[in-house]
Each structure stands twice: as structure tokens, then as C-alpha cells.
Amino acid sequence: MYPAVHAATAPDKIAVLVAETDEALTYGALEERSTRLANALHAAGLRRGDVVGLLSTNGVRVFEVYWACLRSGLYLTPVNFHLAASEVAYIVDDCEARALVVSADLGELAAAVVVDTPEVELRLSYGGAVEGFDDYDEFVASGAAQAPSDQPRGADMLYSSGTTGRPKGVKPPLPDRQVGDPGDPYVAVFGGGYRMSTDTIYFSPAPLYHAAPLRFGMVTQALGGTVITTKGFDAEQCLRVIDHHRVTHSQWVPTHFVRMLRLLPEVRAAYDVSSQEYAVHAAAPCPVEVKRQMIEWFGPILHEYYASTEANGITMIDAREWEAKPGSVGTAKLGVIHICDDAGNEVPIENSGVVYFERDVMPFAYHRDPNKTAAAQHPRHDTWSTCGDIGYLDPDGYLFLQDRKAFTIISGGVNIYPQEIEDCLVLHPAVHDVAVIGIPDDEYGEKVLAAVQLVHGVTASEDVERELSDHVRAQIAGYKVPRRIEFVDDLPRTPTGKLLKRRLREQFSGN
């Protein structure tokens, strides 16, 4: 389904709401405006397979642009607005965007990318004027209100977070169906798996340029529910939103959990979160103890899935399963899992290796980079793909992740997975955030370094460093204890919680 279905039956129902401002868009307005925009883009010369770039903070117009693309056979590429102008320009140019839509609160950044994106033919801004951009609302009004008879389904074309290098565009093939036809895998897997419906009130505080909130928002609106978003993440505000709007489905990353758990008990107790039926998390590994505490607080409604922008498959696990298999990200719900060594040979159950998903067809390609596409494929099976994660399967088919292959530290010939050390350190009361990396070492090849951001009020000292080392040594093997601890003011994370470890390696590898 798509918004037209719900606009016909409940035109005044809210499709999307921004919590801080109460800015809202009804299904009737979403249907009309996305139709007008789709027709205006077609009149401007955009055709099936063309790309529309979007540089915007969270707001209702994001879904207007998204559905206009989805009903026109266009790709939508949302761009991370936390990037520098040169990085934004790289993505806009690399995705070959013919049109670029921006929100005026990012006007300075948007204006700065104009000179480096000469191939963009159409530039539109909403929420105010931006130098070099035409008025979005005038452009939308120029489009016909009647939906065309041919509405080929479009898709999103997202860029990786660039945690280990330049962001890579993930370009799926366009589906051979109309926008209103059944067959969307996200609606089937997530909408069905999490029992989403017209009664769903879905909340995510994450940026809408990220795959999870954008696609879950699409699923919610395809099924006639309401999407609630915020301009940014604030732990107490999130609880207030759940309480006030009686949220049924919420979505998080583990960093959000850590921040909410550190609220004072009386603050947490002041809000009723019992309306939630599903609290979904993904995007980054969740420390076992953090998840246990969230289940104690929210109840057995936590659901985890494992996927990536370019993943061939999806795993899912509910709270009851997880309590029996703590640390697992579940069993495959889309695709077949294979664990392979570096040569591509499958390894026995409970042995670690690279995680591959098998599907009937390869569902994506890295845009303009066939070498990276080939590197994500199995050396002998072209329908098996990986995003580079390391993990193992237990005898019951449950997947346990250990780390990214690119992050694995090899010290003295032994593999050390930073995630295990990070999960240990983040639970220490003095630690606000932590990242573990490998840095060059003459004797061992690499040694373990922990970059630690302390909580407010704790001062870096040798005593604190010793306390943290003892904390790790008491819980995991001695060879995994960081040989070096560096105290930092903050860590380079994306808003979705992913660590930009390449920046830390650059910072600490030379000293």
C-alpha cells in the first residue's frame, strides 16, 4: 500500500509529526503534495532511474520528497547533514543527482555545495530562501494534483556511514512494480514481524537520512500509521514523547539506551512508557548488560534485528529468545546465513568467520564502484554478500556478532575483537563513551588502545586509568586489556551511534 489508500479513507489522520514543534502532515496532504511534486519533477525532465538528493534536518517534508520519488521510479539519496560541505558535495556528485532539495535551516551548508555540484539541474529549498535554490513550495504547486496512471516504484539509494573510508552508495535495482503493488520486503518483514498497522504510532529520534528511521517511516505510512520524529536526541524528551503520544513502536540504537539508563531514577519513573508494544533496536552492537537493564525497564518488548544498507538478509530476535541466547542478534528471516573463512570456505558451527547472506539475486551494487561490489561478494557465489562483519552460528542457527572484520585487532597473531572490550568498559560508572582500536606496535604488530570519554565530574588520572584496566582484567582475558588508554573530550560518532574509527587511528597511530 501507499499513502493514497489511507488518504482516501482517513485524509485528516496524521501521517508524520515533529514532536518539538507539533508540525504535522496529514495523509490527505501527504498524498496531494507528493503527487504534485512527482508530477513537477517529471515535467522538469526527471525519469525512472534518476536521482534526487535530499539535504534536510528531520521534518515532515522529508516524507513528501520520499514518497514523490517512490511513486515516480526515482532514487532518493538523503545526505548526512553533519558532514562538511566537501563531503556533502562528494555524495551529491557521486550519486549523479539531477535534483537537490534542501531545508533552509541548512542554508549555509547547502549554498556551499553549489559550486562543486555542477551536474545538478534543479535546486529547491523549503522552510526559507537559500542562495542558488528555487522555492520548493512554488515548485510543488506547479505540479498537477492528479496521480498519473503509471507510478513505477522507486527506491532509496543510501550511502554508508564511511566508518572505514569514503561513503559508498548502495544502489538496489528498481523493482518491476507500481507503487501501490504488494511485494515490498521491508513492509513484509518489519511490518509483519512487528505487527504494524493503521494503529501504529512509530517514534524514532534518529536522523531521517539514516536507513532505519527512513524505511520504518515508509513502512508505517504504507500501513496507515503515524510517524513521530524529533529534531535530535534528548533522553528525557524521548520518554516524554512516548508518554504524551502513547507510542506503540519505538526505534533505538544502543547509545540511546545507555543515555536513557543514566537518567536519574526519579526522572525515568516520571514517564509512562507502557504504551509501547515493540521497542526495536539495531545499527550497532548492544552490550548484554545494557540490554538486560532495558528489558527490566521497558519489559519484554525489546526486539533486535541485524541488517545493513547493503545486507543481503535480515535476522530478528525477541526479548524471550534473547534471554535464552544473550548476545545473539537472532535467526535469519530474510536470506540464508553462511559463515566463511578468509578463503571463502564455510566453517563449522560455533567457529568465527565472515558473515554472508545468500539470496536468490544480488540485491545491490556499490554505485560506480564494481571493485567494491565484487569485494562484498563471496569469491565463488555471486548471490552471497557481506558487509564485513565477523560472527558465528550456534547449533540452533542463532547468529552472534563479534565485530567488523575491518576493526579486528591482530596482536601477536591473535584476533582481538574491540566490541568485547568496549562492551566491558562502557558499563564502568566513570565511562561516558569508549572506542577501542588497534595501533601499530613493533613487537606485536598491533596493540590495543582504548579512547575513553569520561562522565562529567570525573577527571582523567593515573588512578582512573588503573581502575579501568583492572575493571577489564576482572572480566575478560588479560591479553585483551588495553595496553594504552587515552582520555578524550569526545569521540567521533555518527548520530546513529557508529564510531568513525578511522579518525581515531589517524589520531593515535603516529604517536
C-alpha positions as CSV (number, residue, x, y, z in Angstrom):
1,M,0.0,0.0,0.0
2,Y,0.9,3.7,-0.1
3,P,-0.4,7.0,1.2
4,A,-3.2,7.3,-1.4
5,V,-5.0,4.3,0.1
6,H,-5.2,6.0,3.5
7,A,-5.8,9.4,2.2
8,A,-9.0,8.1,0.6
9,T,-10.2,6.6,3.9
10,A,-8.7,8.9,6.6
11,P,-7.5,12.1,4.9
12,D,-7.2,14.0,8.2
13,K,-5.2,11.4,10.0
14,I,-1.6,12.5,10.8
15,A,1.0,10.7,8.7
16,V,4.0,12.4,10.3
17,L,4.6,14.8,13.3
18,V,7.6,16.6,14.6
19,A,7.4,16.4,18.4
20,E,9.1,19.6,19.4
21,T,7.1,21.9,17.1
22,D,3.9,19.9,16.5
23,E,4.4,20.4,12.8
24,A,2.3,17.7,11.1
25,L,1.3,16.4,7.8
26,T,-2.0,14.6,7.2
27,Y,-2.4,11.7,4.8
28,G,-4.5,13.9,2.6
29,A,-1.8,16.5,2.4
30,L,1.0,13.9,2.0
31,E,-0.9,12.3,-0.9
32,E,-1.6,15.6,-2.6
33,R,1.8,17.2,-2.1
34,S,3.8,14.1,-3.0
35,T,1.7,13.7,-6.2
36,R,2.2,17.3,-7.2
37,L,6.0,17.0,-6.5
38,A,6.2,13.8,-8.5
39,N,4.4,15.4,-11.5
40,A,6.5,18.6,-11.2
41,L,9.7,16.5,-11.2
42,H,8.5,14.6,-14.3
43,A,7.7,17.9,-16.1
44,A,11.2,19.1,-15.3
45,G,12.6,16.1,-17.2
46,L,13.4,13.5,-14.4
47,R,12.7,10.0,-15.5
48,R,12.8,6.5,-14.0
49,G,16.2,5.7,-12.5
50,D,17.2,9.4,-12.0
51,V,18.3,10.5,-8.6
52,V,17.0,13.2,-6.2
53,G,19.4,14.3,-3.4
54,L,17.9,15.5,-0.1
55,L,19.8,17.6,2.5
56,S,17.4,18.1,5.4
57,T,17.0,18.1,9.1
58,N,14.2,16.0,10.4
59,G,10.8,17.3,9.3
60,V,7.6,16.5,7.5
61,R,8.8,17.5,4.1
62,V,11.3,14.6,4.1
63,F,8.4,12.2,3.6
64,E,6.8,14.3,0.9
65,V,10.1,14.1,-1.1
66,Y,10.5,10.4,-0.3
67,W,7.0,9.4,-1.5
68,A,7.3,11.6,-4.6
69,C,10.4,9.5,-5.5
70,L,8.8,6.2,-4.6
71,R,5.8,6.9,-6.8
72,S,8.0,8.1,-9.8
73,G,10.6,5.3,-10.2
74,L,13.2,7.7,-8.9
75,Y,16.0,7.1,-6.4
76,L,16.2,9.3,-3.3
77,T,19.6,9.9,-1.7
78,P,19.3,11.6,1.7
79,V,22.6,13.1,2.7
80,N,24.1,13.3,6.3
81,F,23.8,17.0,7.2
82,H,26.6,16.6,9.8
83,L,29.1,16.3,7.0
84,A,31.4,19.0,5.8
85,A,30.5,20.8,2.6
86,S,33.1,19.0,0.6
87,E,31.7,15.6,1.9
88,V,28.2,16.6,1.0
89,A,29.2,17.7,-2.4
90,Y,31.0,14.4,-3.0
91,I,27.9,12.4,-2.3
92,V,25.6,14.7,-4.4
93,D,28.1,14.4,-7.3
94,D,28.8,10.7,-6.8
95,C,25.1,9.7,-6.8
96,E,24.6,11.7,-10.0
97,A,21.7,13.7,-8.6
98,R,19.7,15.7,-11.1
99,A,17.8,17.5,-8.4
100,L,18.7,18.6,-4.9
101,V,16.2,19.5,-2.2
102,V,17.4,21.2,1.0
103,S,15.9,22.6,4.2
104,A,16.6,26.2,4.8
105,D,18.0,25.7,8.3
106,L,20.9,24.1,6.4
107,G,21.1,27.0,4.0
108,E,24.8,27.9,4.6
109,L,25.9,24.3,4.1
110,A,23.6,23.9,1.0
111,A,24.9,27.1,-0.6
112,A,28.5,25.9,-0.1
113,V,28.0,22.8,-2.2
114,V,26.6,24.5,-5.2
115,V,29.9,25.3,-6.9
116,D,31.1,21.7,-6.5
117,T,27.9,20.0,-7.9
118,P,27.5,21.5,-11.4
119,E,25.6,18.5,-12.7
120,V,22.6,19.2,-10.5
121,E,19.9,20.8,-12.8
122,L,17.2,21.6,-10.3
123,R,17.8,23.0,-6.8
124,L,14.9,23.6,-4.4
125,S,14.7,24.8,-0.7
126,Y,11.9,24.6,1.8
127,G,11.4,26.5,5.0
128,G,13.0,29.7,3.7
129,A,15.2,31.1,1.0
130,V,18.7,29.6,0.2
131,E,21.1,31.3,-2.2
132,G,21.2,29.4,-5.5
133,F,18.0,27.4,-4.8
134,D,14.4,27.9,-6.1
135,D,11.3,27.9,-3.9
136,Y,10.2,24.3,-3.1
137,D,6.6,25.2,-2.3
138,E,6.2,27.1,-5.6
139,F,7.6,24.1,-7.5
140,V,5.3,21.7,-5.7
141,A,2.3,23.9,-6.6
142,S,3.2,23.8,-10.2
143,G,2.7,20.1,-10.4
144,A,-0.7,18.5,-11.3
145,A,-2.8,17.2,-8.5
146,Q,-3.9,14.1,-10.4
147,A,-1.8,11.0,-9.9
148,P,-0.6,9.6,-13.2
149,S,-1.7,6.2,-14.4
150,D,1.9,4.9,-14.4
151,Q,3.6,5.2,-11.0
152,P,6.7,2.9,-11.1
153,R,8.1,2.1,-7.6
154,G,11.3,4.0,-6.8
155,A,13.8,3.3,-4.1
156,D,16.2,4.9,-1.7
157,M,19.9,5.0,-2.6
158,L,21.7,5.4,0.6
159,Y,25.4,6.0,1.4
160,S,27.3,4.1,4.0
161,S,28.4,6.0,7.1
162,G,32.1,6.0,5.9
163,T,33.4,4.5,9.2
164,T,36.3,3.0,7.3
165,G,36.7,5.3,4.3
166,R,34.7,7.3,1.8
167,P,31.0,6.7,1.9
168,K,29.8,4.2,-0.6
169,G,26.5,4.5,-2.5
170,V,24.3,1.4,-2.2
171,K,22.2,1.2,-5.4
172,P,19.5,-1.5,-5.4
173,P,17.8,-2.4,-8.7
174,L,14.4,-0.8,-9.1
175,P,11.6,-3.2,-8.6
176,D,9.4,-4.0,-11.5
177,R,6.1,-3.0,-10.0
178,Q,3.8,0.0,-9.3
179,V,4.0,2.0,-6.1
180,G,0.7,0.5,-4.8
181,D,1.6,-3.1,-5.7
182,P,2.4,-5.6,-2.9
183,G,5.9,-7.0,-2.6
184,D,8.0,-4.5,-0.6
185,P,10.3,-6.7,1.5
186,Y,10.5,-4.1,4.3
187,V,6.8,-3.9,4.7
188,A,6.6,-7.7,4.7
189,V,9.4,-8.4,7.1
190,F,9.2,-5.5,9.5
191,G,5.6,-4.6,9.2
192,G,4.6,-8.2,9.6
193,G,7.2,-9.1,12.1
194,Y,6.4,-6.2,14.4
195,R,2.6,-6.2,13.8
196,M,2.5,-2.7,12.4
197,S,-0.9,-1.4,11.3
198,T,-3.1,1.7,11.0
199,D,-3.0,1.8,14.8
200,T,0.8,2.1,14.9
201,I,2.4,5.2,16.4
202,Y,6.1,4.9,15.5
203,F,8.7,7.0,17.1
204,S,12.4,7.4,16.2
205,P,14.7,10.2,17.4
206,A,17.4,9.3,14.8
207,P,18.1,11.4,11.7
208,L,15.9,10.5,8.8
209,Y,18.9,10.3,6.4
210,H,19.6,7.0,8.1
211,A,18.2,3.8,6.7
212,A,16.3,2.6,9.7
213,P,14.1,5.6,10.6
214,L,13.5,6.4,6.9
215,R,12.5,2.9,5.9
216,F,10.5,2.3,9.1
217,G,8.7,5.6,8.5
218,M,7.9,4.4,5.0
219,V,6.6,1.0,6.4
220,T,4.4,2.9,8.9
221,Q,2.9,5.1,6.3
222,A,2.4,2.3,3.9
223,L,0.3,0.6,6.6
224,G,-1.5,3.8,7.6
225,G,0.1,4.5,11.0
226,T,1.6,7.7,12.3
227,V,5.3,8.6,12.3
228,I,6.7,10.8,15.1
229,T,10.2,12.3,14.8
230,T,12.3,14.8,16.7
231,K,14.9,17.3,15.6
232,G,17.6,15.4,17.7
233,F,18.1,13.0,20.6
234,D,17.5,14.0,24.2
235,A,17.0,11.2,26.6
236,E,14.2,12.7,28.8
237,Q,12.5,14.2,25.8
238,C,12.2,10.7,24.3
239,L,10.4,9.5,27.4
240,R,8.1,12.5,27.2
241,V,7.2,11.7,23.6
242,I,6.4,8.1,24.4
243,D,4.2,9.1,27.3
244,H,2.4,12.0,25.6
245,H,1.8,10.4,22.3
246,R,1.2,6.9,23.5
247,V,3.8,5.5,21.2
248,T,3.3,1.8,20.2
249,H,6.6,1.2,18.3
250,S,9.9,2.9,19.1
251,Q,13.3,2.5,17.5
252,W,16.7,3.0,19.0
253,V,20.4,2.4,18.8
254,P,22.4,1.1,21.9
255,T,23.9,4.6,22.6
256,H,20.3,5.8,23.2
257,F,19.8,3.1,25.7
258,V,23.0,3.9,27.6
259,R,22.0,7.6,27.8
260,M,18.4,6.8,29.0
261,L,19.7,4.4,31.6
262,R,21.8,7.1,33.1
263,L,18.9,9.4,33.8
264,L,18.1,9.7,37.4
265,P,15.7,7.1,38.7
266,E,13.1,9.7,39.6
267,V,13.2,11.1,36.0
268,R,12.7,7.7,34.5
269,A,9.8,7.0,36.8
270,A,8.1,10.2,35.9
271,Y,7.1,8.9,32.5
272,D,4.7,6.1,31.5
273,V,6.3,4.0,28.7
274,S,3.8,1.2,29.0
275,S,2.0,2.0,25.7
276,Q,4.9,0.5,23.8
277,E,4.4,-2.9,22.2
278,Y,7.7,-3.0,20.4
279,A,11.0,-1.3,21.2
280,V,13.2,-2.1,18.3
281,H,17.0,-1.6,18.2
282,A,19.7,-2.2,15.6
283,A,22.5,-0.4,13.8
284,A,25.2,-1.1,16.4
285,P,26.1,-3.9,18.9
286,C,24.3,-3.7,22.2
287,P,26.2,-4.7,25.3
288,V,24.5,-7.6,27.0
289,E,24.1,-5.9,30.4
290,V,22.7,-2.7,28.8
291,K,20.0,-4.8,27.1
292,R,19.2,-6.7,30.3
293,Q,18.6,-3.4,32.1
294,M,16.4,-2.1,29.2
295,I,14.3,-5.3,29.3
296,E,13.9,-4.8,33.1
297,W,12.7,-1.2,32.5
298,F,10.6,-1.4,29.3
299,G,9.5,-5.0,29.7
300,P,9.9,-8.0,27.4
301,I,9.1,-5.8,24.3
302,L,12.7,-5.3,23.1
303,H,13.2,-6.6,19.6
304,E,16.5,-6.6,17.8
305,Y,17.3,-7.0,14.1
306,Y,20.5,-7.2,12.2
307,A,20.8,-5.8,8.7
308,S,22.8,-3.1,6.9
309,T,22.2,-0.8,4.0
310,E,23.8,-3.4,1.7
311,A,22.9,-6.6,3.6
312,N,21.5,-9.5,1.6
313,G,19.4,-10.6,4.6
314,I,17.9,-9.8,8.0
315,T,17.9,-11.5,11.3
316,M,15.5,-10.9,14.1
317,I,15.2,-11.8,17.8
318,D,12.6,-11.0,20.5
319,A,13.3,-10.5,24.2
320,R,12.3,-14.0,25.3
321,E,14.6,-15.6,22.7
322,W,17.4,-13.2,23.6
323,E,17.1,-14.1,27.3
324,A,17.8,-17.7,26.3
325,K,20.5,-16.7,23.8
326,P,22.0,-13.5,25.4
327,G,24.2,-11.6,22.9
328,S,22.6,-13.1,19.8
329,V,21.1,-11.0,17.0
330,G,18.7,-13.8,16.1
331,T,17.9,-16.1,13.3
332,A,17.6,-15.4,9.6
333,K,14.2,-14.0,8.5
334,L,15.4,-13.0,5.0
335,G,18.2,-14.8,3.3
336,V,20.4,-17.8,4.4
337,I,23.4,-17.2,6.6
338,H,26.9,-18.6,5.8
339,I,29.9,-18.2,8.0
340,C,33.2,-18.4,6.0
341,D,36.9,-18.1,6.5
342,D,39.0,-15.6,4.5
343,A,39.3,-18.0,1.6
344,G,35.5,-18.3,1.4
345,N,35.2,-21.8,2.9
346,E,32.3,-22.4,5.2
347,V,33.5,-23.0,8.8
348,P,31.9,-25.4,11.3
349,I,29.1,-24.3,13.7
350,E,30.4,-22.1,16.6
351,N,33.5,-21.1,14.7
352,S,34.1,-17.5,13.8
353,G,34.2,-16.1,10.3
354,V,32.8,-13.6,7.9
355,V,29.0,-13.4,7.9
356,Y,27.5,-13.8,4.4
357,F,23.8,-13.7,3.4
358,E,22.6,-15.7,0.5
359,R,19.6,-14.6,-1.6
360,D,18.2,-15.5,-5.0
361,V,19.8,-12.5,-6.6
362,M,22.4,-9.9,-5.6
363,P,20.2,-7.1,-4.3
364,F,22.6,-4.2,-4.7
365,A,25.7,-2.7,-6.2
366,Y,28.0,-0.1,-5.0
367,H,27.4,2.9,-7.3
368,R,30.2,3.4,-9.8
369,D,32.5,1.0,-7.9
370,P,32.4,-2.5,-9.3
371,N,35.6,-3.4,-7.4
372,K,33.9,-2.7,-4.0
373,T,30.8,-4.5,-5.2
374,A,32.9,-7.6,-6.0
375,A,34.7,-7.3,-2.7
376,A,31.3,-7.5,-0.9
377,Q,30.5,-10.8,-2.7
378,H,31.6,-14.3,-1.9
379,P,34.6,-15.4,-4.1
380,R,32.6,-18.3,-5.5
381,H,28.9,-17.4,-5.0
382,D,27.8,-14.2,-6.6
383,T,24.5,-14.1,-4.7
384,W,26.2,-14.2,-1.3
385,S,27.2,-10.8,0.1
386,T,28.7,-9.4,3.3
387,C,29.1,-6.0,4.9
388,G,32.3,-7.3,6.6
389,D,31.0,-8.4,10.0
390,I,32.6,-11.3,11.9
391,G,30.4,-13.7,13.8
392,Y,29.4,-17.3,14.4
393,L,26.3,-19.5,14.4
394,D,25.3,-21.7,17.3
395,P,23.7,-25.2,16.8
396,D,20.2,-23.6,16.8
397,G,21.0,-21.2,13.9
398,Y,21.3,-18.1,16.1
399,L,23.8,-15.6,14.9
400,F,26.3,-14.0,17.3
401,L,28.3,-11.0,16.1
402,Q,31.8,-10.3,17.3
403,D,33.0,-7.2,15.3
404,R,33.7,-5.8,12.0
405,K,36.5,-7.5,10.1
406,A,38.0,-4.1,9.4
407,F,38.1,-3.4,13.1
408,T,39.7,-6.7,14.2
409,I,43.0,-6.2,16.0
410,I,45.7,-8.8,15.3
411,S,48.2,-8.7,18.1
412,G,50.9,-11.3,18.2
413,G,48.9,-13.4,15.7
414,V,45.8,-13.4,17.9
415,N,42.5,-11.9,16.8
416,I,41.1,-9.4,19.3
417,Y,37.6,-8.0,18.8
418,P,37.2,-4.4,20.1
419,Q,33.5,-4.8,20.6
420,E,34.0,-7.1,23.6
421,I,36.3,-4.6,25.3
422,E,34.0,-1.7,24.5
423,D,31.0,-3.5,25.9
424,C,33.0,-4.1,29.1
425,L,34.3,-0.5,29.5
426,V,31.1,1.3,28.7
427,L,29.4,-0.2,31.8
428,H,32.0,1.3,34.2
429,P,30.4,4.2,36.0
430,A,33.2,6.6,35.1
431,V,32.9,6.0,31.3
432,H,30.6,8.1,29.2
433,D,31.8,6.7,25.9
434,V,34.6,4.5,24.6
435,A,36.2,3.2,21.4
436,V,38.8,0.5,21.1
437,I,41.2,0.4,18.2
438,G,44.5,-1.3,17.2
439,I,47.5,0.8,16.6
440,P,50.9,-0.2,15.2
441,D,53.3,-2.0,17.6
442,D,56.9,-3.0,16.7
443,E,56.7,-6.2,18.7
444,Y,53.2,-7.5,18.3
445,G,52.1,-5.9,15.1
446,E,49.3,-4.1,16.8
447,K,48.4,-3.2,20.3
448,V,45.1,-2.4,21.9
449,L,44.3,1.3,22.6
450,A,41.1,2.5,24.3
451,A,40.0,6.0,23.8
452,V,37.8,6.9,26.7
453,Q,35.4,9.9,27.3
454,L,34.8,10.2,31.0
455,V,31.5,11.2,32.5
456,H,31.0,14.7,33.7
457,G,32.7,15.3,37.0
458,V,35.4,12.6,36.7
459,T,38.9,13.8,36.0
460,A,41.4,11.8,34.0
461,S,44.3,10.5,36.1
462,E,46.6,7.5,36.5
463,D,44.3,6.2,39.2
464,V,41.3,6.2,36.9
465,E,43.4,4.6,34.1
466,R,44.4,1.9,36.6
467,E,40.8,1.4,37.7
468,L,39.6,0.9,34.1
469,S,42.4,-1.6,33.3
470,D,41.5,-3.6,36.5
471,H,37.8,-3.5,35.5
472,V,38.6,-5.1,32.1
473,R,41.1,-7.6,33.5
474,A,38.5,-8.8,36.0
475,Q,36.0,-9.7,33.3
476,I,37.9,-10.8,30.1
477,A,41.2,-12.3,29.2
478,G,44.4,-10.4,30.1
479,Y,45.7,-10.2,26.6
480,K,42.7,-8.1,25.7
481,V,43.3,-5.4,28.3
482,P,44.2,-2.2,26.6
483,R,47.9,-1.6,26.6
484,R,47.2,2.1,26.3
485,I,44.3,4.3,27.5
486,E,43.8,7.8,26.1
487,F,41.3,10.2,27.6
488,V,39.4,12.3,25.1
489,D,36.9,15.1,25.2
490,D,34.6,13.3,22.8
491,L,34.5,10.5,20.3
492,P,33.8,10.7,16.5
493,R,30.4,9.1,16.3
494,T,27.8,9.4,13.7
495,P,24.3,10.5,15.0
496,T,23.3,6.8,14.6
497,G,25.9,5.7,17.0
498,K,28.6,4.3,14.7
499,L,32.2,5.0,15.6
500,L,34.4,6.6,13.0
501,K,37.4,4.6,14.0
502,R,39.5,5.6,11.0
503,R,39.7,9.1,12.6
504,L,40.9,7.6,15.8
505,R,43.5,5.5,14.0
506,E,44.8,8.6,12.2
507,Q,44.9,10.5,15.5
508,F,46.8,7.9,17.6
509,S,48.7,5.7,15.2
510,G,51.6,8.2,14.8
511,N,52.3,8.8,18.5
